[in-house]
Amino acid sequence: MTETRSAEESTSGSQSNTGIDRLLFYVLAVVLGIGLWTVPADDFDLGWQLLGGRWIVEHHELPSQDFINAFNPGWHDYHWLAQIVVFAIYRCGGFAALRLALGILMAYLAKLLVDIVSIVLPGRIRPAHVLSFFGAWLLLSEIAAVRPQMLAVCLLALAVRRLIQPPARFELPYLFGLTVALVNMHVYWIFVPLLFFYYRVMEAAPNAPRRWAGLALLAGAGFASPYAFVSIGNAPPFLFINYALLYDYLHVSNRLRELIMEFKGALAVPIFSWVLVLAYIVVVANSLRRDSIGQSRSDLASGISAVLLSLTAAKFNSLLAVAGLPLLARATSDLEGRLASVMTPAAVKRGGTTVTVGLMLCITWGVARASSCIPFRCSNDGIIEFRFPIDLCARLARSGITPSNGRSFVEIATHFNDGGWCRWAAYEASPSTDIRVTTDGRTQWVPPAFYDQMFDLFDLRGDWQHTLDGWKPDVLIVPRGTPLYVMLLARNAEWTNVYEGNLTGAFVPSGANFKLAP
């Protein structure tokens, strides 16, 4: 797909604006990124990720046994490197520091998006540059959160920026370093060798063994991990665990797909991103002409793969924003060129002025947003305490509660959304108290049927009584208003209500020698 130059050629007399437009473009990107420090540090998974980071820092080793979940024997903690980074930032300045770090990371990621668009579309800034950037940025901003995924997306953007340029001698070591870092941060590592295949192997002559060797090196980065050789439960060492994880990642419980938004297809989520994905498909499809497909097959393969993954699960919208950006930029430029061909030179020139004014207005809006909640002045603790049973789990850990039913640890039955934060709060309050939760937000290596049992228990569906009798929890933390909560209140001869919070209540077996700490 060749870049259409008509718009640029029609504005050759306006080259004096090139510098100011490009400067404004980069300022816009940075301001929009910084503005995302207003996003609270309250991701559902952040609790167990902070705990993982703290445990690694304190013990100077990576976990192999699961000290969070009551039913998982081992833990393949493939986020460990990102968890150390997240906890180190938290230890320096709490949740406010995490929010500031998110803003800085997103500012740099936005700058990378501008780099990618500028490489694909060289020359002065035109509406195509701005529109393609905003399409990618809006997809990213909707999923921006303090989580390893954002670090992974930033590293992927670095890989894309490198691969859309001519090959360089340092390229393979550079990409290998990015891939190794990603292997120890997020499952997205596999996309670096995939992009290398699209941009280097597909474009090489059939007798280019060095490209295939480079692909093999990147694909083998899954072994560059402390978890390359691990045991899962009583099984022998599993050599290919970082590769098997990819399969497990794509086979999510149907119940989780129904209840967790990011596991649904991009066109099925009730947020603005489905409009963006649909617009991407329409713009790209409109620009595909037989005489241009072969000239950008790498961009085309990368973009189509990202779209298909996004249609499978909205969590891949971030991949579409980065890996699909080169194709989107070309398609948007093609559309702009066709529109410019039927416009007068004066109208095209006015369009350039409009871009400059629009960038300035967007920067103003970004500054206003960023100043609406400044880190270290905007409290995050209240948000966490309201959404999750932080206070309750901290008090449980300090209460001296002891295990029952022959267990060596205290078992707390928790909802999918609450377990990770509960375990973090309990560890923060009393590291020596061995408390474990039944569900904590992690899905890898957990049998899908287990989540069906968990949701059936809280909804009182199916064989929920069998699940409750089998778990035999020492404490039940239940969202208020759920069928299980109502039932436990009614069965006050069997279960004692010991806590009432904003969103949850806590129950212990009647007759238990228990007093909740203040």
VEXDREN-2710 file (C-alpha; in Angstrom, 1 decimal):
% VEXDREN-2710
k/r/px/py/pz
1/MET/0.0/0.0/0.0
2/THR/1.9/3.0/-1.2
3/GLU/1.7/6.3/0.7
4/THR/-0.3/8.9/-1.0
5/ARG/1.6/12.1/-1.4
6/SER/-1.0/14.4/-2.9
7/ALA/-1.9/16.2/0.3
8/GLU/1.8/16.8/1.1
9/GLU/2.6/18.0/-2.4
10/SER/-0.4/20.4/-2.4
11/THR/1.0/22.1/0.7
12/SER/4.6/22.5/-0.4
13/GLY/4.3/26.2/0.3
14/SER/3.6/25.6/4.0
15/GLN/6.8/23.8/4.9
16/SER/7.6/26.6/7.4
17/ASN/5.0/25.1/9.7
18/THR/6.6/21.6/9.7
19/GLY/8.7/22.2/12.8
20/ILE/6.0/23.7/14.9
21/ASP/3.5/21.0/13.9
22/ARG/5.9/18.2/14.7
23/LEU/6.8/19.8/18.0
24/LEU/3.1/20.2/18.9
25/PHE/2.5/16.6/17.9
26/TYR/5.2/15.4/20.4
27/VAL/4.0/17.8/23.1
28/LEU/0.4/16.5/22.6
29/ALA/1.6/12.9/23.0
30/VAL/3.5/13.6/26.2
31/VAL/0.7/15.7/27.7
32/LEU/-1.9/13.1/26.9
33/GLY/0.2/10.4/28.5
34/ILE/1.0/12.3/31.6
35/GLY/-2.8/13.0/32.0
36/LEU/-3.3/9.3/32.6
37/TRP/-1.8/9.6/36.1
38/THR/-5.5/10.4/37.0
39/VAL/-6.3/6.7/36.6
40/PRO/-6.5/5.1/40.1
41/ALA/-4.2/2.3/41.0
42/ASP/-7.0/-0.1/41.6
43/ASP/-6.6/-2.9/39.0
44/PHE/-8.1/-6.2/40.2
45/ASP/-4.8/-7.9/39.9
46/LEU/-2.6/-5.2/41.5
47/GLY/-3.0/-6.7/45.0
48/TRP/-1.3/-10.1/44.2
49/GLN/1.2/-8.4/41.9
50/LEU/2.4/-6.2/44.7
51/LEU/2.5/-9.1/47.1
52/GLY/4.6/-11.1/44.6
53/GLY/7.0/-8.2/44.2
54/ARG/7.3/-7.8/48.0
55/TRP/7.8/-11.5/48.6
56/ILE/10.6/-11.7/45.9
57/VAL/12.4/-8.6/47.3
58/GLU/12.2/-9.9/50.9
59/HIS/13.2/-13.5/50.2
60/HIS/15.7/-12.9/47.3
61/GLU/14.2/-15.7/45.3
62/LEU/11.3/-16.4/43.0
63/PRO/8.3/-18.2/44.3
64/SER/7.7/-21.8/43.2
65/GLN/5.1/-22.8/45.8
66/ASP/1.9/-20.8/45.8
67/PHE/1.5/-18.8/49.1
68/ILE/-1.6/-16.9/47.9
69/ASN/-4.1/-19.5/46.7
70/ALA/-5.3/-22.4/48.9
71/PHE/-5.7/-24.8/46.0
72/ASN/-2.7/-24.1/43.7
73/PRO/0.4/-26.2/44.7
74/GLY/2.9/-24.2/42.5
75/TRP/3.2/-20.8/41.0
76/HIS/4.7/-20.0/37.6
77/ASP/5.1/-16.3/38.3
78/TYR/5.9/-15.1/34.8
79/HIS/5.2/-11.5/35.8
80/TRP/8.0/-11.5/38.4
81/LEU/10.2/-8.9/36.8
82/ALA/7.3/-6.4/36.4
83/GLN/6.2/-7.2/39.9
84/ILE/9.6/-6.2/41.3
85/VAL/9.4/-2.9/39.4
86/VAL/5.8/-2.2/40.6
87/PHE/6.6/-3.0/44.2
88/ALA/9.9/-0.9/44.1
89/ILE/7.9/2.1/42.9
90/TYR/5.2/1.5/45.6
91/ARG/7.8/1.2/48.3
92/CYS/9.2/4.6/47.3
93/GLY/5.9/6.5/47.3
94/GLY/2.9/4.3/47.7
95/PHE/0.0/4.3/45.3
96/ALA/0.6/8.0/44.4
97/ALA/4.0/7.0/43.0
98/LEU/2.4/4.2/41.0
99/ARG/0.0/6.6/39.5
100/LEU/2.8/9.1/38.6
101/ALA/4.8/6.2/37.1
102/LEU/1.8/5.2/35.0
103/GLY/1.6/8.8/33.6
104/ILE/5.3/8.8/32.8
105/LEU/5.1/5.4/31.1
106/MET/2.1/6.3/29.1
107/ALA/3.7/9.6/28.0
108/TYR/6.7/7.6/26.7
109/LEU/4.4/5.1/25.0
110/ALA/2.5/8.0/23.3
111/LYS/5.8/9.3/22.1
112/LEU/6.6/5.9/20.6
113/LEU/3.3/6.0/18.8
114/VAL/4.2/9.3/17.3
115/ASP/7.6/7.8/16.2
116/ILE/5.8/4.9/14.5
117/VAL/3.4/7.2/12.6
118/SER/6.2/9.6/11.6
119/ILE/8.4/6.7/10.3
120/VAL/5.5/5.2/8.2
121/LEU/4.4/8.7/7.0
122/PRO/7.5/10.9/6.6
123/GLY/7.1/14.6/5.9
124/ARG/5.1/17.3/7.5
125/ILE/2.3/16.5/10.0
126/ARG/-1.0/16.0/8.3
127/PRO/-4.5/14.9/9.4
128/ALA/-3.5/11.3/8.6
129/HIS/-0.8/11.4/11.3
130/VAL/-3.0/12.9/13.9
131/LEU/-6.0/10.6/13.2
132/SER/-4.0/7.4/13.2
133/PHE/-2.2/8.4/16.4
134/PHE/-5.5/9.2/18.1
135/GLY/-7.0/5.9/17.0
136/ALA/-4.2/4.0/18.6
137/TRP/-4.1/6.2/21.7
138/LEU/-7.7/5.9/22.5
139/LEU/-7.5/2.1/22.3
140/LEU/-4.6/2.3/24.8
141/SER/-6.1/4.9/27.1
142/GLU/-9.2/2.8/27.7
143/ILE/-7.1/-0.1/29.2
144/ALA/-4.4/2.1/30.9
145/ALA/-3.8/0.8/34.4
146/VAL/-1.0/0.0/36.8
147/ARG/-0.4/-3.5/35.6
148/PRO/2.4/-5.4/33.8
149/GLN/0.5/-5.3/30.5
150/MET/1.4/-1.6/30.1
151/LEU/5.1/-2.3/30.5
152/ALA/4.8/-5.1/27.9
153/VAL/2.9/-2.9/25.4
154/CYS/5.7/-0.3/25.7
155/LEU/8.4/-2.9/24.9
156/LEU/6.3/-4.1/22.0
157/ALA/6.1/-0.6/20.7
158/LEU/9.9/-0.4/20.8
159/ALA/10.0/-3.6/18.8
160/VAL/7.5/-2.3/16.2
161/ARG/9.4/1.0/15.9
162/ARG/12.6/-1.0/15.1
163/LEU/11.1/-3.4/12.7
164/ILE/9.4/-0.8/10.5
165/GLN/12.8/0.7/9.8
166/PRO/15.5/-0.8/7.6
167/PRO/17.4/-3.7/9.2
168/ALA/20.5/-2.7/11.3
169/ARG/23.4/-4.6/12.7
170/PHE/22.3/-4.1/16.3
171/GLU/18.7/-5.1/15.6
172/LEU/18.8/-8.8/16.6
173/PRO/20.5/-8.3/19.9
174/TYR/18.2/-5.4/20.6
175/LEU/15.1/-7.4/19.8
176/PHE/16.4/-10.4/21.8
177/GLY/16.9/-8.2/24.8
178/LEU/13.3/-6.9/24.5
179/THR/12.0/-10.4/24.1
180/VAL/13.8/-11.7/27.2
181/ALA/12.5/-8.9/29.3
182/LEU/9.0/-9.6/28.0
183/VAL/9.3/-13.3/28.8
184/ASN/9.7/-12.4/32.4
185/MET/7.0/-9.7/32.4
186/HIS/4.0/-10.8/30.3
187/VAL/2.8/-13.4/27.8
188/TYR/3.0/-10.8/25.1
189/TRP/6.6/-11.8/24.5
190/ILE/5.5/-14.2/21.8
191/PHE/4.5/-11.2/19.5
192/VAL/8.1/-10.1/19.1
193/PRO/9.2/-13.2/17.1
194/LEU/5.9/-13.1/15.3
195/LEU/6.5/-9.5/14.2
196/PHE/10.1/-10.4/13.2
197/PHE/8.6/-13.1/11.0
198/TYR/6.3/-10.6/9.3
199/TYR/8.8/-7.8/8.8
200/ARG/12.0/-9.6/8.2
201/VAL/11.5/-13.3/7.2
202/MET/8.5/-12.6/4.9
203/GLU/10.4/-9.8/3.2
204/ALA/13.7/-11.8/2.8
205/ALA/14.7/-13.9/-0.1
206/PRO/14.0/-17.6/0.3
207/ASN/17.7/-18.3/0.7
208/ALA/18.2/-16.0/3.7
209/PRO/19.1/-18.4/6.5
210/ARG/20.3/-15.6/8.8
211/ARG/16.7/-14.3/9.0
212/TRP/15.4/-17.7/9.9
213/ALA/18.2/-18.1/12.5
214/GLY/17.2/-14.7/13.9
215/LEU/13.6/-15.9/14.2
216/ALA/14.7/-19.1/15.9
217/LEU/16.7/-17.1/18.4
218/LEU/13.7/-14.8/19.3
219/ALA/11.3/-17.7/19.4
220/GLY/13.7/-19.5/21.8
221/ALA/13.6/-16.6/24.3
222/GLY/11.0/-18.5/26.2
223/PHE/13.9/-20.5/27.8
224/ALA/15.6/-17.3/29.0
225/SER/13.6/-17.4/32.2
226/PRO/14.0/-18.8/35.8
227/TYR/10.9/-20.7/35.0
228/ALA/12.3/-22.4/31.9
229/PHE/12.7/-25.6/34.0
230/VAL/10.2/-26.0/36.7
231/SER/8.0/-28.6/38.4
232/ILE/4.2/-28.2/38.5
233/GLY/2.8/-30.0/41.5
234/ASN/4.1/-33.6/41.4
235/ALA/4.9/-33.6/37.7
236/PRO/8.4/-33.9/36.4
237/PRO/10.1/-30.6/35.2
238/PHE/8.1/-29.1/32.4
239/LEU/10.5/-27.8/29.8
240/PHE/8.1/-25.8/27.7
241/ILE/6.1/-24.0/30.4
242/ASN/6.4/-20.5/28.9
243/TYR/5.1/-21.9/25.6
244/ALA/2.4/-24.0/27.2
245/LEU/1.3/-20.8/28.9
246/LEU/0.3/-19.3/25.5
247/TYR/-2.1/-22.2/25.0
248/ASP/-3.5/-21.9/28.5
249/TYR/-3.9/-18.1/28.0
250/LEU/-6.2/-18.6/25.0
251/HIS/-8.4/-21.1/26.7
252/VAL/-10.3/-19.1/29.3
253/SER/-13.4/-20.4/31.1
254/ASN/-16.6/-19.5/29.3
255/ARG/-17.9/-18.2/32.6
256/LEU/-15.0/-15.8/32.9
257/ARG/-15.6/-14.6/29.3
258/GLU/-19.2/-13.8/30.3
259/LEU/-18.2/-11.9/33.5
260/ILE/-14.9/-10.2/32.7
261/MET/-15.1/-7.5/30.1
262/GLU/-11.5/-7.8/28.6
263/PHE/-12.1/-11.5/27.9
264/LYS/-15.0/-10.7/25.5
265/GLY/-14.5/-9.9/21.9
266/ALA/-13.7/-6.2/21.1
267/LEU/-17.1/-5.7/19.3
268/ALA/-19.0/-7.1/22.3
269/VAL/-17.7/-4.9/25.1
270/PRO/-19.9/-2.0/26.3
271/ILE/-17.2/0.7/26.0
272/PHE/-16.0/3.0/23.3
273/SER/-13.2/0.7/22.1
274/TRP/-15.6/-1.4/19.9
275/VAL/-16.3/1.8/17.8
276/LEU/-12.5/2.2/17.3
277/VAL/-12.0/-1.4/16.3
278/LEU/-14.9/-1.2/13.9
279/ALA/-13.5/2.1/12.5
280/TYR/-10.1/0.5/12.1
281/ILE/-11.6/-2.4/10.1
282/VAL/-13.6/0.0/7.8
283/VAL/-10.7/2.4/7.1
284/VAL/-8.2/-0.4/6.4
285/ALA/-10.7/-2.4/4.3
286/ASN/-11.5/0.7/2.2
287/SER/-7.8/1.2/1.4
288/LEU/-7.0/-2.3/0.3
289/ARG/-6.5/-2.3/-3.4
290/ARG/-5.0/-5.0/-5.5
291/ASP/-2.1/-2.9/-6.6
292/SER/-1.1/-1.9/-3.1
293/ILE/-1.5/-5.0/-0.9
294/GLY/1.8/-6.6/-1.9
295/GLN/3.7/-3.4/-1.2
296/SER/3.0/-3.4/2.5
297/ARG/2.4/-7.1/3.2
298/SER/4.3/-6.9/6.5
299/ASP/2.1/-4.1/7.8
300/LEU/-0.9/-5.9/6.4
301/ALA/0.0/-9.3/8.1
302/SER/0.7/-7.5/11.4
303/GLY/-2.5/-5.4/11.3
304/ILE/-4.8/-8.3/10.3
305/SER/-3.4/-10.6/13.0
306/ALA/-3.9/-7.9/15.6
307/VAL/-7.5/-7.3/14.5
308/LEU/-8.3/-11.0/14.7
309/LEU/-6.9/-11.3/18.2
310/SER/-8.8/-8.2/19.2
311/LEU/-12.1/-9.7/17.9
312/THR/-11.3/-12.7/20.0
313/ALA/-10.7/-10.8/23.3
314/ALA/-10.8/-7.1/24.0
315/LYS/-7.6/-7.5/26.1
316/PHE/-5.7/-7.6/22.8
317/ASN/-6.9/-4.0/21.9
318/SER/-3.5/-2.8/23.2
319/LEU/-1.8/-5.1/20.7
320/LEU/-4.0/-3.7/17.9
321/ALA/-3.1/-0.2/18.9
322/VAL/0.7/-0.8/18.6
323/ALA/1.1/-3.6/16.0
324/GLY/-1.8/-2.4/13.9
325/LEU/-0.7/1.2/13.8
326/PRO/1.6/1.1/10.7
327/LEU/-1.2/-0.4/8.6
328/LEU/-3.7/2.2/10.1
329/ALA/-1.4/5.1/9.3
330/ARG/-1.0/3.9/5.7
331/ALA/-4.7/3.4/5.3
332/THR/-5.5/6.8/6.8
333/SER/-3.0/8.5/4.5
334/ASP/-4.5/6.7/1.5
335/LEU/-7.9/7.9/2.5
336/GLU/-6.7/11.5/3.0
337/GLY/-5.0/11.5/-0.3
338/ARG/-8.1/10.5/-2.1
339/LEU/-10.0/13.2/-0.4
340/ALA/-7.3/15.8/-1.1
341/SER/-7.4/14.9/-4.8
342/VAL/-10.9/16.3/-5.1
343/MET/-10.2/19.4/-2.9
344/THR/-8.8/22.8/-3.9
345/PRO/-5.2/23.7/-2.8
346/ALA/-6.7/26.4/-0.5
347/ALA/-8.9/23.8/1.2
348/VAL/-5.9/21.5/1.7
349/LYS/-3.9/24.4/3.2
350/ARG/-6.8/25.2/5.6
351/GLY/-6.7/21.5/6.6
352/GLY/-3.1/21.9/7.7
353/THR/-4.0/25.0/9.8
354/THR/-6.8/23.0/11.3
355/VAL/-4.4/20.3/12.4
356/THR/-2.2/22.8/14.2
357/VAL/-5.1/24.4/16.0
358/GLY/-6.6/21.0/16.8
359/LEU/-3.3/19.9/18.3
360/MET/-3.2/23.0/20.5
361/LEU/-6.7/22.4/21.7
362/CYS/-6.0/18.8/22.5
363/ILE/-2.9/19.8/24.5
364/THR/-5.0/22.3/26.5
365/TRP/-7.5/19.5/27.2
366/GLY/-4.7/17.2/28.2
367/VAL/-3.2/19.7/30.6
368/ALA/-6.7/20.3/32.2
369/ARG/-7.1/16.6/32.7
370/ALA/-3.7/16.1/34.1
371/SER/-4.2/18.9/36.6
372/SER/-7.6/17.5/37.8
373/CYS/-5.9/14.9/40.0
374/ILE/-2.2/15.5/40.8
375/PRO/-0.4/12.5/42.4
376/PHE/0.4/12.8/46.1
377/ARG/-2.5/15.3/46.4
378/CYS/-5.2/12.9/45.1
379/SER/-5.8/10.1/47.6
380/ASN/-5.8/6.6/46.2
381/ASP/-6.3/4.7/49.5
382/GLY/-9.9/5.6/49.8
383/ILE/-10.7/4.1/46.4
384/ILE/-8.9/0.8/47.3
385/GLU/-10.5/0.5/50.7
386/PHE/-14.0/1.1/49.2
387/ARG/-13.6/-1.4/46.3
388/PHE/-11.9/-4.2/48.1
389/PRO/-12.0/-5.8/51.6
390/ILE/-8.6/-4.3/52.6
391/ASP/-9.5/-3.4/56.2
392/LEU/-11.3/-6.7/56.8
393/CYS/-8.4/-8.8/55.6
394/ALA/-5.8/-6.8/57.5
395/ARG/-7.9/-7.2/60.7
396/LEU/-8.2/-11.0/60.1
397/ALA/-4.4/-11.3/59.8
398/ARG/-4.0/-9.5/63.1
399/SER/-6.7/-11.4/64.9
400/GLY/-4.7/-14.5/65.6
401/ILE/-7.1/-16.7/63.7
402/THR/-5.9/-20.3/63.4
403/PRO/-6.4/-23.0/60.7
404/SER/-8.9/-25.7/61.0
405/ASN/-9.8/-29.0/59.2
406/GLY/-6.2/-30.2/59.4
407/ARG/-4.8/-27.4/57.2
408/SER/-1.5/-25.6/57.9
409/PHE/-2.9/-22.3/56.7
410/VAL/-6.1/-20.2/57.2
411/GLU/-8.4/-20.5/54.3
412/ILE/-10.5/-17.6/53.3
413/ALA/-13.2/-18.1/50.6
414/THR/-13.2/-15.0/48.4
415/HIS/-14.8/-13.8/45.2
416/PHE/-12.6/-13.7/42.0
417/ASN/-12.2/-10.0/42.3
418/ASP/-11.3/-9.7/46.0
419/GLY/-8.8/-12.5/46.7
420/GLY/-5.6/-10.9/45.4
421/TRP/-6.2/-7.6/47.3
422/CYS/-7.2/-9.6/50.4
423/ARG/-4.0/-11.6/50.5
424/TRP/-1.9/-8.5/50.0
425/ALA/-3.6/-6.6/52.8
426/ALA/-3.3/-9.7/55.1
427/TYR/0.5/-10.0/54.3
428/GLU/1.0/-6.3/54.9
429/ALA/-0.6/-6.5/58.3
430/SER/1.0/-9.7/59.4
431/PRO/3.6/-11.4/57.1
432/SER/4.0/-14.3/59.4
433/THR/0.3/-15.3/59.3
434/ASP/-0.2/-17.9/56.6
435/ILE/-3.5/-16.9/55.1
436/ARG/-4.6/-18.2/51.7
437/VAL/-7.6/-17.3/49.5
438/THR/-9.7/-19.6/47.3
439/THR/-9.7/-17.3/44.2
440/ASP/-7.5/-14.3/43.5
441/GLY/-7.9/-13.2/39.9
442/ARG/-5.3/-15.4/38.4
443/THR/-6.5/-17.8/35.7
444/GLN/-3.3/-19.5/34.5
445/TRP/-3.0/-23.2/35.3
446/VAL/-6.3/-23.2/37.0
447/PRO/-8.9/-25.8/35.7
448/PRO/-11.7/-23.9/34.1
449/ALA/-14.3/-26.0/36.0
450/PHE/-13.0/-24.4/39.2
451/TYR/-14.3/-21.0/38.3
452/ASP/-17.7/-22.4/37.4
453/GLN/-17.8/-23.9/40.9
454/MET/-16.8/-20.6/42.5
455/PHE/-19.4/-18.6/40.7
456/ASP/-22.0/-21.2/41.3
457/LEU/-21.2/-21.0/45.0
458/PHE/-21.7/-17.3/45.2
459/ASP/-24.8/-17.5/43.0
460/LEU/-26.2/-20.6/44.8
461/ARG/-26.4/-22.5/41.5
462/GLY/-25.7/-26.1/40.6
463/ASP/-24.0/-28.2/43.3
464/TRP/-22.9/-25.2/45.4
465/GLN/-23.5/-27.0/48.7
466/HIS/-21.0/-29.7/47.7
467/THR/-18.4/-26.9/46.9
468/LEU/-18.9/-25.2/50.2
469/ASP/-18.6/-28.5/52.1
470/GLY/-15.5/-29.4/50.2
471/TRP/-13.8/-26.1/50.7
472/LYS/-14.6/-25.9/54.5
473/PRO/-13.3/-22.3/54.7
474/ASP/-12.3/-20.7/58.0
475/VAL/-13.8/-17.4/56.8
476/LEU/-16.2/-16.5/54.0
477/ILE/-15.8/-13.0/52.5
478/VAL/-18.9/-12.5/50.4
479/PRO/-20.2/-9.5/48.4
480/ARG/-23.3/-8.0/50.0
481/GLY/-26.5/-8.8/48.1
482/THR/-25.3/-12.0/46.5
483/PRO/-27.5/-15.1/47.0
484/LEU/-24.7/-16.6/49.1
485/TYR/-24.6/-13.6/51.4
486/VAL/-28.4/-13.7/51.9
487/MET/-28.3/-17.5/52.6
488/LEU/-25.5/-17.2/55.2
489/LEU/-27.4/-14.5/57.1
490/ALA/-30.4/-16.8/57.2
491/ARG/-28.3/-19.7/58.4
492/ASN/-27.1/-17.9/61.5
493/ALA/-27.1/-21.1/63.5
494/GLU/-24.3/-22.4/61.2
495/TRP/-22.5/-19.1/60.2
496/THR/-21.8/-16.0/62.3
497/ASN/-21.6/-12.6/60.6
498/VAL/-18.5/-11.0/62.1
499/TYR/-18.1/-8.0/59.8
500/GLU/-20.1/-5.7/57.6
501/GLY/-18.3/-3.4/55.1
502/ASN/-19.3/-1.2/52.3
503/LEU/-19.5/-4.0/49.7
504/THR/-18.7/-7.2/51.6
505/GLY/-19.5/-9.1/54.7
506/ALA/-17.5/-11.8/56.6
507/PHE/-18.8/-15.1/58.1
508/VAL/-17.1/-17.7/60.3
509/PRO/-18.5/-21.1/61.3
510/SER/-20.7/-20.8/64.4
511/GLY/-18.8/-21.8/67.5
512/ALA/-15.4/-20.8/66.2
513/ASN/-13.2/-19.2/68.8
514/PHE/-12.7/-16.0/67.0
515/LYS/-12.6/-12.3/67.7
516/LEU/-11.9/-9.8/64.9
517/ALA/-9.0/-7.5/65.7
518/PRO/-9.6/-3.7/65.7
END
